[in-house]
């Protein structure tokens, strides 16, 4: 079924209409998911850095890590 109001914006994290989440909405939704999963609540920025550090320490090429 085609949805005429959906916008293909090219972003990864979107609402139901294809609009990118605003920062505060993304943070709240991520915290809800962390709580539901039973994991420690962390800031998304810290999670990003932890992921990049893990990638760098596990053989992912620097060019790939720096492009994220």
N, C-alpha and C positions, 0 to 999 in steps of 0.2 A: 504494500500500500504506500503510495507516495504522500508525503506530508509537504504541502506547498509552503508552509511557514518556516520550515527548517532551513537554517543557513549553513552552508558548508564553508566554515571559516578557515579550516586547515589546522585549528588548535586541537590538542589531544583531550583535554579535560573540559567538557562542555555541559551545559544544562540541556533540558529537553528540547529546546528550540535551536540548539547549535551555537549558542552564545558562550564565549569563554567565561568561566567562573571568575568573579571578583575575588581578590586575595582573601578577604575575611570569610567569604562563603567557602572557599576551598579549605581554609584552615579548620573551620567548624566541621565540615564534612569529613575531613581526614581524622579529626579527633574522635568523631563518632565511630568511625571504622576501627580506630585503634582500640577504643573502649570495647567495642563488640568482639574484637579479636582477642581481647585480654592481654594486650601488649602495653608496655609503658608508653605514655603519651609523650611525644617529643615534638619539637618544632620541625616543620617540614624542611626548613633551611639546614638544620642539624642533620636530619635524615639524609639529605642530598649529599652533604659533605662526608658522612659516614659511608655512603654508597660509593662515592668517588674514591675515597681512601681504600675501600675494599677492592675496587677494580684495579687501582694502581698497584696494590700489594699482591694481586693474583694474576699478574701477567697480561692484563689488558694494555695494549699499546698506549703510550702517552698521547699520541695524536687523537685517539678515540676518547680517552678520559678528558682531555682538554676541550673537546668539541661538545661535551654534554653540558 
